[in-house]
Amino acid sequence: MNPAPLELPPVVQFPTLRTHPHHDNPRADLDVPALLPSVREHGILQPLGAALMNGGEDAGLLWGHRRLGCARFLLLEEGNEKFRTVPLRLFPSMPPPATVAMLRAVENFTSKKLKPSEAAAEIEALISTHGYSQKEVAGRLAADGSGGSEATVSRLRYLRQLRPEVVALVDAGTIPLSVVCATRRIEDEEQRLELLRLFVEEKWTREKMEHAVADLVGSKPKGNRADRLSFKAGGTSVSLSGGSLANMAAALKTLLQRVEKAARENADPAAFAKALRNGG
């Protein structure tokens, strides 16, 4: 069971110049100029996170460093008084470091502004520095609507094992992280790099990459999509693969008979599906 979403304090307006960046912000490049036009026109739409410090005189930022950078620039360089304060979810005191790291990760993942390498660094800090397990990180991100899953967390952790030039291609969106992870089964690093080069230069699909990997390691690719038959009706979908169309028709007929029998017996859908998966 996933944990409950983290409880956050209410939003308050706090002086911009008394809100200070966190010394351990994971984002290497804030790229404030890219966000400036939007903030200038619309203001800060999503509140920042901070905790009171220095007896309540100041606030230490937990997340929202780009937005704070924009507010400071618009106030100091353009004299825009609208940004004399910023909206903060203001904690009465600084939470423990592990909680700070998790809060920041949840906010960053929800906003989807991190590069894959930055997200990977943040996840690794949660696990290696703050003692969370991979499963705990995935569960927390999922609970707070950040779209996290254990598979996503695993892929991001693998990214940190790759050469800088490969990481740069993933960050730039040239190669999807899922494609890079499809080469994990290849032990020889030079062979992996050659496949990634071909993926970019010859504009391979993910399916072609999977087949190339399978050829090298001597196994079938996951899910041979060439002979897969899928269709959907309403909220129900069926997928078949392997064999001839006649074989698929026979399998569908058998499945239909079993579904009709289960329906007559008012069987539990989840239990019936589990029995099918287990060959029962």
HUNOR-V655109 format. One record per pair of residues at least 6 apart in sequence whose C-alpha atoms are under 7 Angstrom apart, sorted by the first residue. I is the first residue (numbers start at 1). J is the second residue. D is the distance in whole Angstrom. If there is no record, write none. Layout:
<<I & J & D> <I & J & D>>
This chain:
<<2 & 139 & 5> <2 & 140 & 7> <2 & 143 & 6> <3 & 139 & 7> <3 & 140 & 6> <3 & 143 & 6> <4 & 143 & 6> <5 & 143 & 5> <5 & 144 & 5> <8 & 89 & 7> <9 & 89 & 5> <9 & 90 & 6> <9 & 91 & 6> <10 & 89 & 6> <11 & 47 & 7> <11 & 87 & 6> <11 & 88 & 5> <11 & 89 & 5> <11 & 90 & 7> <12 & 87 & 6> <12 & 88 & 5> <12 & 89 & 6> <12 & 90 & 7> <13 & 85 & 6> <13 & 86 & 5> <13 & 87 & 5> <13 & 88 & 6> <14 & 85 & 5> <14 & 86 & 6> <14 & 87 & 6> <14 & 88 & 7> <15 & 84 & 6> <15 & 85 & 4> <15 & 86 & 6> <16 & 72 & 7> <16 & 84 & 6> <16 & 85 & 5> <16 & 86 & 6> <18 & 58 & 5> <18 & 59 & 6> <19 & 58 & 6> <19 & 59 & 5> <19 & 60 & 6> <19 & 61 & 6> <20 & 59 & 6> <20 & 60 & 5> <20 & 61 & 6> <21 & 60 & 6> <21 & 61 & 5> <21 & 65 & 6> <22 & 60 & 6> <22 & 61 & 5> <22 & 62 & 6> <26 & 118 & 7> <26 & 122 & 7> <27 & 118 & 6> <30 & 66 & 6> <32 & 66 & 6> <32 & 69 & 6> <32 & 70 & 6> <36 & 70 & 6> <39 & 70 & 7> <44 & 67 & 7> <47 & 87 & 5> <47 & 88 & 5> <47 & 89 & 6> <48 & 63 & 6> <48 & 64 & 5> <48 & 87 & 6> <48 & 88 & 5> <48 & 89 & 6> <49 & 61 & 6> <49 & 62 & 5> <49 & 63 & 5> <49 & 64 & 7> <49 & 88 & 5> <49 & 89 & 5> <49 & 90 & 6> <50 & 59 & 6> <50 & 60 & 5> <50 & 61 & 4> <50 & 62 & 5> <50 & 88 & 6> <50 & 89 & 6> <50 & 90 & 5> <50 & 91 & 6> <51 & 59 & 5> <51 & 60 & 5> <51 & 61 & 7> <51 & 90 & 5> <51 & 91 & 4> <51 & 92 & 6> <51 & 93 & 5> <51 & 94 & 5> <52 & 58 & 6> <52 & 59 & 4> <52 & 60 & 6> <52 & 90 & 7> <52 & 91 & 6> <52 & 92 & 5> <52 & 93 & 5> <52 & 94 & 7> <53 & 59 & 5> <53 & 60 & 6> <53 & 93 & 7> <62 & 100 & 7> <62 & 104 & 6> <63 & 104 & 5> <71 & 83 & 5> <74 & 80 & 6> <74 & 83 & 7> <75 & 81 & 6> <75 & 83 & 6> <75 & 84 & 6> <98 & 130 & 5> <101 & 126 & 7> <102 & 126 & 7> <105 & 122 & 7> <106 & 141 & 6> <106 & 144 & 7> <106 & 146 & 6> <108 & 114 & 6> <109 & 146 & 5> <110 & 145 & 7> <110 & 146 & 4> <115 & 171 & 6> <116 & 156 & 7> <116 & 171 & 6> <117 & 159 & 7> <117 & 167 & 7> <117 & 171 & 7> <120 & 156 & 5> <120 & 157 & 6> <120 & 159 & 7> <120 & 160 & 7> <124 & 157 & 7> <126 & 132 & 6> <127 & 133 & 6> <127 & 134 & 7> <134 & 150 & 7> <134 & 153 & 7> <135 & 150 & 6> <138 & 148 & 5> <138 & 149 & 5> <138 & 150 & 5> <138 & 153 & 6> <141 & 147 & 7> <141 & 148 & 5> <142 & 148 & 5> <142 & 149 & 6> <155 & 181 & 7> <159 & 167 & 7> <169 & 175 & 6> <170 & 176 & 6> <170 & 177 & 6> <179 & 206 & 6> <182 & 210 & 6> <183 & 192 & 6> <183 & 213 & 6> <186 & 192 & 6> <186 & 217 & 7> <210 & 221 & 6> <211 & 221 & 6> <214 & 220 & 5> <214 & 221 & 5> <227 & 241 & 6> <227 & 242 & 6> <228 & 239 & 7> <228 & 240 & 6> <228 & 241 & 4> <228 & 242 & 7> <229 & 239 & 6> <229 & 240 & 5> <229 & 241 & 6> <230 & 238 & 6> <230 & 239 & 4> <230 & 240 & 6> <231 & 237 & 6> <231 & 238 & 6> <231 & 239 & 7> <232 & 238 & 6> <240 & 248 & 7>>
